[in-house]
């Protein structure tokens, strides 16, 4: 036992120093490595020669809920306490991971312009409230690592020319060649700021209230390692690295996915897991699919990445009634490396991104989808290209309203069925499923909030009056009740099936363009139950003749969703938007 404890710090030190030597060549990396490791003491005694935990980090029982701290409000109650009550009274133990979007004091962007990383926003609650929620789930929190608020203490010090903060931000000569920089906004990149040393031009990837940090200064890295440790001490187990792709800047480059960025993510993972082997890093990189996959590294970077192509693919599938695009894409997704997986989602606090499908959607497909979403009340956010033209970046709409109809006839009477079918597909796919609270509740577009905040994204960031919500959830005739309990039923069924283990095998079938079909199986031996997940993604009834079904499935089975037996040797009838999870005991 003592030998293991002695060996682990040496293994850890060597790895940390190796990363730092690449990030900061010429610096005293021995001292930096010792300081970094000291932040995360005590080192967990399970750390062995491999510097990794052998226990699985997830299972088929893991499902995430995504929410703001104040998505639910009631009079004279701190919103975090209301959220905790909702988790206790309504969702029970269905969600093993709860992501509370930035809960810190902020100045803009609904929390993503952080003023103080060490304080819970008093309008939401306090650290005690955070720790209470962390006691009932694995708490996921945002590490807003690329930038701070222009009203943060560090930036105030930058403007005064004092430490800490004086040298914490990226500054560049405005005459520099920045033509290659890729960013998801149309505002000017640089902001002029008065300092004791004269005017300085700071880098603002997202807005002039969100000033980019300079990780070329090792002190900035050390500040964030200390912040991470503070989060760990307050119950955070899952770290969402927000906008991490933009972290490192070099003039005359895209400033996206640079090598130092990847090394910093690897360093953070190494140190976090040294202290808590059960902790997880998730990278948020809303970029083309191939670029997104790079954040798995070689299995040594993020354990989980957002499956950003899934929302636009799935939305387009449901509104066109054509499964070819999503089927071809799913077949092409490479197998995950060991101890890595996707976070599958359809909706989030942001819009439905279009960048991840730039290499897949034709201009006609994209225009058709955009026009339909506008007709359903959505708006389109754009980003600036190097040719100074604006390009569609994301669709801002609630998922409930996005499912109002199809490209073939506009709005129809299948909104609820289409909405539930989309979630059934997502829940069945390889990876960890995540459901946005406004999808769980079937929330409509919030036009008033969008206009009040003058933000396209606000349309999908409604704040519920909690007593009103409870009344709607108690009314069986209300669509909020119907959506909530339908999704809860699917979650309950999913969590009982080993075939839905995030890393379990997945085989995509090309049956026809009216269905999405795939097999999930927990192992290759055939000794445990496999599932055939099959979904009618059209507003018409579909009959699948037996010869079109996978040969090994042309037998009797049980549909776990309807809890009825099915005779696949006679073919399969599916009502509009009907989904089945068909179980057989063995598949040879």
JORA-V701923 format. One record per pair of residues at least 6 apart in sequence whose ideal C-beta (glycine too) atoms are under 8 Angstrom apart, sorted by the first residue. I is the first residue (numbers start at 0). J is the second residue. D is the distance in Angstrom with one decimal. If there is no record, write none. Layout:
i j d
I J D
I J D
//
This chain:
i j d
0 44 8.0
3 44 7.4
3 47 6.1
4 44 6.0
6 47 7.5
6 48 6.1
7 42 6.1
7 44 7.8
7 46 4.0
7 47 6.6
7 48 7.9
7 50 7.4
7 273 8.0
8 36 7.2
8 42 6.3
10 46 7.3
10 47 7.9
10 48 5.9
10 49 7.9
10 50 5.0
11 36 6.2
11 42 6.5
11 46 6.6
11 50 5.9
11 269 7.1
11 273 5.4
12 32 5.7
12 33 7.5
12 36 6.4
14 50 5.8
14 269 5.5
15 32 4.5
15 35 5.7
15 36 6.1
15 266 6.5
15 269 6.2
15 270 6.8
16 28 5.1
16 29 6.4
16 31 7.9
16 32 4.2
18 262 5.0
18 263 7.8
18 265 5.9
18 266 4.3
18 269 7.2
19 26 7.3
19 28 4.2
19 31 5.1
19 32 5.8
19 35 7.5
19 266 7.1
20 28 5.0
21 258 7.4
21 259 7.3
21 262 5.1
22 214 7.9
22 220 7.7
22 259 5.2
22 262 5.1
22 263 6.3
22 266 7.3
23 31 6.9
23 217 5.7
26 217 6.3
31 217 5.8
31 221 7.9
34 221 6.3
35 220 7.9
35 221 7.0
35 224 5.7
35 266 7.5
35 270 6.1
36 42 7.4
36 270 7.1
36 273 7.4
38 221 7.6
38 224 4.9
38 225 5.7
38 227 7.9
38 228 5.1
38 270 7.3
39 224 7.6
39 228 6.1
39 270 5.0
39 271 7.4
39 273 5.6
39 274 4.1
40 274 7.8
41 274 7.5
42 273 5.1
42 274 6.6
43 273 6.5
43 274 6.1
43 275 6.6
43 276 5.5
45 52 6.2
45 276 5.6
46 273 5.8
46 276 7.3
50 269 6.7
50 272 7.9
50 273 7.2
51 272 7.1
51 276 7.8
51 338 7.7
52 272 6.4
52 276 3.3
52 277 7.0
54 276 7.2
54 277 7.5
56 277 6.7
56 279 5.9
56 302 6.2
56 338 6.7
57 340 6.7
57 431 5.8
57 501 5.2
58 500 6.1
58 501 7.5
59 493 7.0
59 494 6.2
59 496 6.1
59 497 6.0
59 498 7.6
59 499 4.2
59 500 4.6
59 501 7.2
59 503 7.7
60 95 6.1
60 494 4.7
61 95 4.8
61 96 6.2
61 431 5.3
61 501 7.0
62 93 6.5
62 94 5.5
62 95 6.3
62 96 7.2
62 426 7.9
62 431 7.2
62 432 5.2
62 433 7.3
62 434 7.1
62 490 5.8
62 493 7.4
62 494 7.2
63 94 6.4
63 95 7.6
63 96 3.9
63 97 7.2
63 98 5.9
63 139 6.8
63 342 6.8
63 431 6.4
63 432 7.1
63 433 3.8
63 434 7.3
64 86 7.9
64 90 6.7
64 94 4.0
64 96 7.2
64 97 5.1
64 98 6.9
64 433 7.4
64 434 6.0
64 436 6.3
64 439 7.0
65 98 4.7
65 100 7.3
65 344 7.2
65 347 5.8
65 348 6.9
65 433 5.6
65 434 6.9
65 435 4.7
65 436 6.5
66 82 6.7
66 97 7.1
66 98 6.9
66 99 6.3
66 100 6.9
66 435 7.5
66 436 4.0
67 99 7.3
67 100 4.8
67 109 7.2
67 110 7.4
67 348 6.8
67 436 7.8
67 460 6.8
67 462 7.9
68 78 5.5
68 79 5.4
68 82 6.5
68 99 5.2
68 100 7.0
68 102 4.5
68 120 7.2
68 123 4.2
68 124 7.2
69 78 4.0
69 122 7.3
69 123 5.9
69 462 6.0
70 78 7.9
70 82 7.3
70 436 5.1
70 437 7.3
70 460 7.9
70 461 7.5
70 462 6.3
70 463 6.4
71 78 6.6
71 81 4.8
71 82 5.8
71 85 5.6
71 436 8.0
71 462 7.7
71 463 5.1
71 465 4.8
71 468 6.6
72 78 5.4
72 81 6.4
72 462 5.6
72 463 7.0
72 464 6.4
72 465 6.2
73 81 5.4
73 464 7.0
73 465 4.0
73 466 6.1
76 465 8.0
77 123 6.5
77 124 4.1
77 125 7.8
77 128 6.2
78 122 7.5
78 123 5.1
78 124 6.7
79 99 7.7
79 102 7.3
79 119 7.7
79 123 5.1
79 124 3.4
79 128 3.8
79 129 6.8
79 132 6.8
80 124 6.3
80 128 5.9
81 465 5.3
82 99 7.4
82 132 6.8
83 128 7.0
83 131 5.8
83 132 5.3
83 135 7.6
85 465 7.4
86 94 7.3
86 97 6.8
86 132 7.0
86 135 6.2
86 136 7.3
87 135 7.2
89 472 7.0
89 483 7.7
90 439 7.9
90 487 7.5
92 135 7.9
93 487 6.2
93 490 4.9
93 491 7.0
93 494 7.6
94 136 6.3
94 434 7.9
95 136 5.9
95 137 6.0
96 136 6.2
96 137 4.8
96 138 7.9
96 139 5.5
96 237 6.0
96 431 7.5
96 433 7.6
97 132 6.3
97 136 4.6
97 137 7.6
97 138 6.1
97 139 6.6
98 139 3.8
98 140 7.5
98 237 7.3
98 239 6.6
98 433 7.4
99 129 7.5
99 132 7.1
99 138 7.0
99 139 7.3
99 140 6.4
100 109 7.4
100 110 5.8
100 141 6.4
100 348 5.7
101 109 7.7
101 110 3.2
101 111 5.8
101 113 6.3
101 140 8.0
101 141 4.9
101 143 6.2
102 110 7.1
102 119 5.5
102 120 5.8
102 123 5.4
102 124 7.8
102 129 6.9
102 140 7.4
103 110 6.9
103 113 4.9
103 114 7.0
103 115 6.0
103 116 6.1
103 118 6.3
103 119 6.8
103 120 5.8
104 113 7.4
104 114 4.4
104 115 4.9
104 118 5.8
104 120 5.1
104 121 7.7
105 111 7.1
105 112 5.2
105 113 5.7
105 114 5.9
105 120 7.0
105 148 6.2
106 112 4.8
106 114 5.9
106 148 4.3
106 149 7.0
106 150 4.6
106 208 5.7
107 148 7.2
107 206 6.7
107 208 4.6
107 209 7.3
108 205 7.1
108 206 6.8
108 208 7.4
108 209 6.6
109 348 7.2
109 454 7.9
109 456 7.4
109 457 7.6
109 460 6.2
110 120 7.9
110 141 7.7
111 141 7.5
111 143 5.7
111 205 7.7
111 209 7.0
111 241 6.6
111 242 8.0
112 146 7.5
112 147 7.3
112 148 4.0
112 149 7.5
112 150 7.9
112 206 7.4
112 208 5.1
112 209 4.9
113 143 4.9
113 147 5.7
113 148 5.8
113 151 6.8
114 147 7.4
114 148 4.5
114 150 5.4
114 151 4.8
114 152 7.5
115 151 6.9
115 152 6.9
116 143 7.8
116 226 4.7
116 229 7.6
117 226 7.2
117 229 6.0
119 125 5.1
119 126 5.5
119 128 7.1
119 129 6.0
126 233 5.3
129 138 7.1
129 233 5.8
129 234 6.4
130 233 5.7
130 234 4.8
132 138 6.1
132 234 7.8
133 233 7.2
133 234 2.7
133 235 6.9
133 236 7.5
134 234 7.0
137 236 4.5
137 237 5.7
137 279 8.0
138 234 5.2
138 235 5.2
138 236 6.0
138 237 6.9
139 235 7.4
139 236 7.5
139 237 3.7
139 238 7.6
139 239 5.9
139 281 7.3
140 230 5.7
140 235 4.5
140 237 7.4
140 238 6.8
140 239 6.9
141 239 4.9
141 241 5.0
142 223 7.1
142 226 7.2
142 227 6.7
142 230 7.4
142 238 5.3
142 239 6.7
142 240 5.4
142 241 6.6
143 241 4.8
143 242 7.5
144 212 7.5
144 223 6.1
144 240 5.7
144 241 6.5
144 242 7.5
144 243 5.9
144 246 6.4
145 204 6.5
145 205 7.9
145 211 6.0
145 212 6.7
145 241 6.9
145 242 4.4
145 243 6.7
145 245 5.1
145 246 5.6
146 203 7.5
146 204 6.6
146 205 6.6
146 209 4.3
146 210 5.7
146 211 4.8
146 212 6.1
146 242 7.5
147 153 5.9
147 154 6.1
147 209 7.4
147 210 6.2
147 212 6.5
148 154 7.0
148 208 6.2
148 209 6.9
148 210 7.8
149 207 6.9
149 208 4.9
149 209 7.4
149 210 5.3
150 208 7.6
152 164 7.0
153 163 6.3
153 164 3.7
153 167 5.1
153 168 7.8
154 164 6.4
154 167 7.9
154 168 6.8
154 210 5.7
155 164 7.1
156 162 6.7
156 163 6.3
156 164 3.1
156 165 6.1
156 167 7.9
157 164 4.6
157 165 5.8
157 167 6.3
157 168 5.4
157 192 7.5
157 194 7.0
157 201 7.8
158 192 6.1
158 193 6.9
158 194 5.8
159 165 7.9
159 194 7.8
159 195 7.1
160 194 5.5
160 195 3.9
160 196 6.2
163 218 7.0
163 222 7.3
166 213 7.0
166 216 5.4
166 218 7.5
167 212 6.0
167 213 6.2
167 216 6.5
167 218 7.3
167 219 5.4
167 222 7.7
168 201 5.2
168 202 7.4
168 210 5.4
168 211 6.7
168 212 6.2
168 213 5.6
169 201 6.6
169 202 3.9
169 211 4.7
169 212 7.1
169 213 4.6
169 248 5.3
170 199 4.8
170 200 6.0
170 201 5.6
170 202 7.2
170 213 7.7
171 177 7.3
171 189 6.9
171 200 6.0
171 202 6.3
171 248 7.9
171 250 6.4
172 200 7.2
173 189 5.7
173 191 7.9
173 200 5.0
175 250 4.8
175 251 7.9
176 250 6.4
176 251 5.2
177 188 6.1
177 189 7.9
177 250 6.8
178 385 5.8
179 251 6.4
179 252 5.9
179 253 5.2
179 254 7.8
179 385 6.8
180 188 6.4
180 252 7.9
180 253 6.4
180 254 5.1
181 253 4.7
181 254 7.0
181 255 4.8
181 385 7.9
182 188 6.8
182 204 5.0
182 205 7.6
182 245 7.1
182 254 7.9
182 382 6.8
182 383 6.9
183 204 7.9
183 205 7.4
183 285 7.2
183 354 7.7
183 382 4.5
183 392 5.5
184 204 7.1
184 205 5.7
184 206 6.8
184 382 6.1
184 383 6.7
185 381 5.9
185 382 6.5
185 383 4.5
185 389 5.6
186 203 7.3
186 206 6.0
186 207 6.7
187 203 7.8
187 207 7.7
188 202 6.6
188 203 6.4
188 204 7.4
189 200 4.4
189 201 6.9
189 202 6.5
189 203 7.0
190 200 6.9
190 201 5.3
190 203 5.2
190 207 4.6
190 210 7.3
191 198 5.4
191 199 7.4
191 200 5.5
192 198 7.0
192 199 5.3
192 200 7.5
192 201 5.5
201 210 5.1
201 211 7.2
202 210 7.3
202 211 4.3
202 248 6.3
203 209 6.1
203 210 5.8
203 211 6.4
204 211 5.5
204 242 7.3
204 245 5.0
205 242 7.2
211 245 7.3
211 248 7.0
212 219 5.3
213 219 6.0
213 248 7.7
214 220 5.8
214 246 5.9
214 247 6.0
214 259 7.2
214 263 6.5
215 247 7.7
220 263 6.9
223 267 7.9
224 267 7.5
224 270 6.5
227 238 6.9
227 267 6.8
227 270 7.5
227 271 6.3
228 274 7.4
230 238 7.1
231 271 7.2
231 274 6.2
231 275 6.0
231 278 7.0
235 278 8.0
236 275 6.8
236 277 6.3
236 278 5.2
236 279 6.8
237 278 7.1
237 279 4.7
237 280 8.0
237 281 6.3
238 267 7.6
238 271 6.7
238 278 7.0
238 279 7.1
238 280 5.1
238 281 6.9
239 281 4.9
239 283 5.8
240 264 6.6
240 267 7.6
240 280 6.3
240 281 7.0
240 282 5.0
240 283 6.3
240 301 7.4
241 283 5.3
242 283 6.6
243 260 6.6
243 264 6.4
243 282 5.4
243 283 6.8
243 284 6.6
243 294 7.8
244 255 5.5
244 256 5.5
244 260 6.7
244 282 7.8
244 284 4.4
244 286 6.1
244 290 7.7
244 294 8.0
245 254 6.4
245 255 6.3
245 260 8.0
246 257 7.8
246 259 7.7
246 260 4.4
246 263 6.4
247 254 7.3
247 257 4.3
247 258 7.9
247 259 4.2
247 260 4.6
247 263 7.4
248 254 4.7
248 257 7.8
249 257 6.2
255 286 7.3
255 290 7.8
256 284 7.8
256 286 7.6
256 290 6.0
256 293 6.2
261 293 7.2
261 294 7.4
261 296 6.5
261 300 6.3
264 280 6.8
264 282 6.5
264 294 6.8
264 296 7.7
264 300 5.2
264 301 6.2
265 296 6.2
265 299 5.6
265 300 5.1
267 280 6.4
268 280 4.9
268 299 7.3
268 300 6.5
268 301 7.1
268 302 7.3
271 278 4.8
271 280 6.7
272 278 6.0
279 302 5.0
279 303 5.9
280 300 7.8
280 301 4.9
280 302 6.0
280 303 7.3
281 301 6.2
281 302 7.5
281 303 4.4
281 304 6.8
281 305 6.9
281 342 6.0
282 294 4.2
282 300 7.7
282 301 4.2
282 303 7.8
282 304 5.2
282 305 7.3
283 305 5.7
284 290 7.1
284 291 5.3
284 294 5.8
284 304 7.0
284 305 7.1
284 307 7.4
285 305 7.5
285 307 5.3
285 349 7.4
285 352 4.7
285 354 6.1
285 355 6.8
285 393 7.7
286 307 7.3
286 354 5.8
286 355 6.8
287 354 6.0
287 355 6.0
287 357 5.4
287 358 5.8
288 307 7.2
288 308 4.8
288 328 7.9
288 355 5.4
288 356 7.6
288 358 7.0
288 359 7.8
289 358 7.4
291 304 5.9
291 305 7.4
291 307 5.7
291 308 7.8
291 355 6.7
292 304 7.3
292 333 7.1
294 300 5.6
294 301 4.7
294 304 5.0
295 301 6.3
295 304 6.4
295 335 7.3
295 336 6.0
295 339 4.8
297 336 7.0
298 336 4.0
298 337 5.9
298 338 6.2
298 339 5.8
301 339 7.5
302 338 6.1
302 339 5.7
302 340 7.3
303 339 7.1
303 340 5.7
303 341 7.0
303 342 5.2
303 431 6.7
304 339 7.8
304 341 6.3
304 342 6.9
305 341 7.5
305 342 5.1
305 344 7.0
306 341 4.0
306 342 6.2
306 343 4.9
306 344 7.0
306 430 6.1
307 352 5.5
307 354 7.8
307 355 4.0
308 328 6.4
308 355 4.2
308 356 5.7
308 359 7.3
309 341 7.9
309 343 5.7
309 344 6.9
309 345 6.8
309 425 6.9
309 428 7.5
310 344 6.6
310 345 5.0
310 346 6.6
310 347 7.9
310 351 4.7
310 352 6.8
311 351 5.5
311 352 6.5
311 353 6.1
311 355 6.5
311 356 4.7
311 360 7.3
311 368 7.5
311 394 7.9
312 324 6.2
312 325 4.5
312 328 5.8
312 356 6.4
312 359 7.5
313 325 6.5
313 345 5.6
313 421 5.5
313 424 6.3
313 425 6.6
314 345 7.2
314 351 6.0
314 368 7.2
314 394 7.9
314 398 7.9
314 401 5.9
314 421 7.5
315 324 6.4
315 325 7.7
315 360 7.2
315 364 6.7
315 368 5.4
316 322 5.7
316 324 6.7
316 325 4.7
316 515 6.7
316 536 5.5
317 402 6.4
317 405 7.9
317 417 5.3
317 420 6.9
317 421 5.1
317 536 5.9
318 368 7.0
318 371 5.9
318 401 7.7
318 402 7.6
318 404 7.3
318 405 5.0
318 406 5.6
319 367 7.9
319 405 6.9
319 406 5.5
319 407 8.0
320 405 6.1
320 407 7.0
320 513 6.7
320 536 5.9
320 537 4.0
320 538 6.8
320 539 7.9
321 512 5.1
321 536 7.8
322 511 7.9
322 512 5.3
322 513 6.9
322 514 6.1
322 515 4.8
322 536 5.6
323 512 5.2
324 359 6.6
324 360 7.6
324 364 7.6
325 515 6.3
326 507 6.0
326 509 5.9
326 515 6.6
328 359 6.1
329 428 7.7
329 505 8.0
329 507 4.7
329 517 7.1
330 507 4.7
335 341 7.5
335 429 7.6
335 502 6.5
340 429 7.4
340 430 5.1
340 431 6.0
340 501 4.5
340 502 6.1
341 429 7.1
341 430 3.5
341 431 7.1
341 501 7.9
342 430 6.5
342 431 5.4
342 433 5.3
343 425 5.3
343 428 5.4
343 430 4.3
343 431 6.7
343 432 5.0
343 433 6.6
344 425 7.1
344 432 7.4
344 433 4.3
344 434 7.3
344 435 7.0
345 398 5.9
345 421 5.9
345 422 6.8
345 425 5.4
345 435 7.9
345 438 6.7
346 397 7.5
346 398 3.9
346 435 4.5
346 437 7.1
346 438 4.8
346 459 7.0
347 433 7.9
347 435 5.3
348 435 7.0
348 456 7.2
348 459 7.0
348 460 6.0
349 393 6.5
349 456 6.1
350 380 6.0
350 392 7.8
350 393 3.3
350 394 5.2
350 395 4.2
350 396 7.3
350 455 7.1
350 456 6.2
350 459 7.3
351 393 6.0
351 394 4.4
351 396 7.2
351 401 7.4
352 392 7.2
352 393 4.9
353 360 7.6
353 365 6.5
353 391 5.3
353 392 6.2
353 393 6.0
353 394 6.9
354 382 7.9
354 392 6.5
354 393 7.9
356 365 7.8
360 368 7.6
365 391 7.0
367 406 5.7
368 394 7.5
368 406 7.9
369 379 5.8
369 391 6.2
369 394 6.7
371 404 7.8
371 405 7.9
371 406 5.5
372 379 7.7
372 394 4.9
372 396 5.3
372 401 6.1
373 379 7.1
374 409 6.8
375 396 6.4
375 400 5.1
375 401 6.1
375 403 4.8
375 404 7.3
375 410 7.6
376 396 6.4
376 400 5.4
376 444 4.6
376 446 7.0
376 458 7.5
377 394 5.3
377 395 5.8
377 396 3.2
377 400 7.3
377 401 6.8
377 444 7.5
377 458 7.3
378 394 7.9
378 395 4.9
378 396 7.5
378 449 7.6
378 455 4.5
378 458 7.0
379 391 5.1
379 392 7.8
379 393 7.5
379 394 6.1
379 395 7.2
379 455 7.7
380 391 7.7
380 392 5.1
380 393 5.0
380 395 5.9
380 455 5.1
380 456 7.3
381 389 3.9
381 390 6.0
381 391 5.9
381 392 5.5
382 389 7.0
382 390 5.7
382 392 4.2
383 389 6.3
383 390 7.8
384 390 5.2
394 401 7.6
395 449 8.0
395 455 3.9
395 456 5.4
395 458 5.4
395 459 6.5
396 444 6.4
396 458 6.4
396 459 6.6
397 437 6.0
397 442 5.6
397 443 5.8
397 444 4.9
397 445 7.5
397 458 6.6
397 459 4.8
397 461 7.7
398 418 7.0
398 421 7.8
398 435 7.3
398 437 7.4
398 438 4.9
398 459 7.7
399 414 7.4
399 418 6.2
399 437 7.6
399 438 7.2
399 441 4.9
399 442 6.2
399 443 5.8
399 482 7.4
400 443 5.7
400 444 4.8
402 414 5.4
402 417 4.5
402 418 4.4
402 421 6.8
403 409 7.9
403 410 4.7
403 411 7.7
403 414 5.4
404 410 4.0
404 411 4.8
404 413 7.8
404 414 7.4
405 411 6.9
405 538 6.5
407 538 8.0
411 538 6.4
413 538 5.2
413 575 5.9
413 576 5.9
415 441 7.9
415 478 6.1
415 481 6.2
415 482 6.7
415 485 7.9
416 575 6.3
416 576 3.8
416 577 7.8
417 538 7.8
417 576 5.3
418 441 7.2
418 482 6.7
419 482 7.2
419 485 5.2
419 486 7.2
419 489 7.7
419 576 7.4
419 578 7.8
420 534 5.6
420 535 7.4
420 536 6.6
420 576 4.2
420 577 7.5
420 578 5.3
422 434 7.2
422 438 7.2
422 486 5.9
422 489 6.8
423 489 6.1
423 532 7.8
423 534 6.2
423 560 7.4
423 578 4.0
423 580 7.9
424 515 5.6
424 532 7.5
424 534 5.4
424 536 8.0
424 578 7.2
425 432 5.8
426 432 5.0
426 489 5.7
426 490 7.2
426 493 5.3
426 499 7.7
427 493 7.6
427 499 6.9
427 517 7.1
427 519 6.5
427 530 7.5
427 532 4.1
427 580 6.6
428 505 7.1
428 517 7.3
429 501 6.5
429 502 7.3
429 503 6.9
429 505 4.3
429 519 7.3
430 501 5.4
431 501 5.2
432 493 7.7
434 486 6.8
435 459 8.0
436 442 7.9
437 459 6.1
437 460 7.8
437 461 6.1
438 486 7.8
439 482 7.5
439 483 6.1
439 486 5.8
440 463 7.2
440 468 6.9
440 472 8.0
440 479 5.6
440 482 6.9
440 483 6.0
441 478 5.4
441 479 5.0
441 481 7.5
441 482 3.5
441 483 7.0
442 459 7.8
442 461 5.0
442 463 7.4
442 479 7.7
443 461 7.7
444 458 5.0
444 459 7.4
445 457 6.7
445 458 5.6
445 459 7.4
445 460 7.0
445 461 4.1
446 458 6.7
448 457 4.6
448 458 7.0
448 460 6.6
448 461 6.4
448 462 7.4
449 455 6.6
449 457 4.6
449 458 4.2
451 457 7.6
468 479 7.3
471 477 4.8
471 479 4.3
471 480 6.3
472 479 6.1
472 480 5.3
472 483 5.8
473 480 7.1
474 480 5.4
475 481 7.5
489 560 7.2
492 559 5.3
492 560 6.7
492 580 7.1
493 499 5.3
496 519 7.9
496 528 7.2
496 530 6.3
496 559 7.2
496 580 7.5
496 582 7.6
497 503 7.2
497 521 4.3
497 527 5.8
497 528 7.1
498 519 4.3
498 520 5.6
498 521 5.2
498 527 7.4
498 528 6.0
498 529 5.7
498 530 4.4
499 519 6.1
499 530 7.4
500 521 5.4
503 519 5.5
503 520 6.1
503 521 4.5
503 522 7.7
504 518 7.7
504 519 6.9
504 520 4.8
504 521 7.5
504 522 7.5
504 523 6.6
505 517 5.8
505 518 7.1
505 519 5.8
506 517 6.2
506 518 4.3
506 520 8.0
507 516 7.6
507 517 4.9
508 516 4.3
508 517 6.2
508 518 7.0
508 549 5.8
510 516 5.0
510 533 7.6
510 543 6.2
510 547 5.4
510 548 7.1
511 541 8.0
511 543 7.4
511 547 6.8
513 535 6.4
513 536 6.7
513 537 4.9
513 539 7.6
513 541 5.0
514 533 5.9
514 534 6.1
514 535 5.7
514 536 6.5
514 541 6.4
514 543 6.9
514 573 7.1
515 533 7.6
515 534 4.7
515 536 5.7
516 531 7.1
516 532 6.8
516 533 4.5
516 534 7.2
517 531 8.0
517 532 5.4
518 529 6.1
518 530 6.9
518 531 5.6
518 532 7.3
518 549 7.0
518 552 7.8
518 586 7.5
519 529 6.7
519 530 4.8
519 532 6.4
520 527 7.5
520 529 3.8
520 530 7.3
520 586 6.3
521 527 5.0
521 528 7.8
521 529 7.8
525 585 4.9
525 586 5.6
525 587 5.2
526 585 7.2
528 582 5.5
528 583 6.9
528 584 5.6
528 585 7.7
529 582 7.6
529 583 6.2
529 585 7.6
529 586 4.3
530 559 7.6
530 580 5.3
530 581 6.6
530 582 5.6
531 549 7.1
531 552 5.2
531 556 7.2
531 579 7.6
531 580 7.6
531 581 4.3
531 583 7.7
532 578 7.4
532 579 7.5
532 580 5.5
532 581 7.8
533 543 7.8
533 571 7.1
533 573 7.3
533 578 7.1
533 579 5.3
533 581 6.8
534 573 7.9
534 576 7.8
534 577 7.6
534 578 4.3
534 579 7.7
535 541 4.8
535 573 3.9
535 574 7.0
535 575 6.4
535 576 5.9
535 577 5.1
535 578 7.3
536 576 7.1
537 575 6.5
537 576 7.5
538 575 4.8
538 576 7.1
539 575 6.0
540 572 6.9
540 573 6.8
540 574 5.7
540 575 6.3
541 572 7.6
541 573 4.7
542 570 6.1
542 571 7.2
542 572 5.4
542 573 7.7
543 570 5.8
543 571 4.5
543 573 7.2
544 570 4.8
545 553 5.2
545 567 6.6
545 568 5.6
545 569 6.4
545 570 4.8
548 567 5.7
548 570 7.5
548 571 6.6
551 586 5.3
551 587 6.8
552 567 5.5
552 581 7.2
552 583 7.1
552 586 7.7
553 567 5.3
553 568 4.9
554 567 6.0
554 568 5.9
554 583 6.7
555 564 6.3
555 565 7.1
555 566 5.5
555 567 7.0
555 568 7.3
556 564 7.2
556 565 5.4
556 567 6.1
556 581 4.3
556 582 5.9
556 583 4.8
557 563 7.4
557 564 5.5
557 565 7.1
557 581 6.9
557 582 5.0
558 564 7.6
558 565 5.3
558 579 4.4
558 580 6.6
558 581 5.5
558 582 7.9
559 579 7.9
559 580 4.3
559 581 7.6
559 582 5.7
560 578 6.2
560 579 5.9
560 580 5.5
561 579 7.1
565 571 6.7
565 579 7.0
565 581 6.0
567 581 7.2
571 579 7.7
573 579 7.3
//
